[in-house]
């Protein structure tokens, strides 16, 4: 394994988003159930799918385009790929924790207040940041690398060497021809 792997085309971007989202939703669901003292497979099963769907839609429709658009406004050609990944991943974690904390409070019937929101935000950030940077992101790139090797004969739409192409792929503006 020799590098940082990122999606090269639209299909890989969708696969990577689904993989990252499903693993983050699973990890955060387990974390929050543990914190609430409600750890059970039944509670995980009943809350995972709505949480994953909400997170996926927020990622694809709002957070992803916003964070990636802002990131590529400031990131330049001279920035290394790992720096771009760190900026985007950090922004994604901050925005998703901010929005999914509201979702979690509403889903669990907790009254929205500054105190309940900041408490949820803090406990979610404590887990989401290392989960994304240390486990889920690495595992997802590892799996993506294997998928890319398996389908190495597929035509590439972009190769992440061209920053203009990179931002278009990540923002979903390139469609499979």
Secondary structure, 3 states (H helix, E strand, C coil): CCCCCCCCCHHHHHHHHHHHHHHHHHHHHHHHHHHHCCCCHHHHHHHHHHHHHHHHHHHHHHHHHHHHHHHHHHCCCCCCHHHHHHHHHHHHHHHHHHHHHHHHHHHCCCCCCHHHHHHHHHHHHHHHHHHHHHHHHHHHHHHHHHHHHHCCCCCCCCCCCCHHHHHHHHCCCCCCC
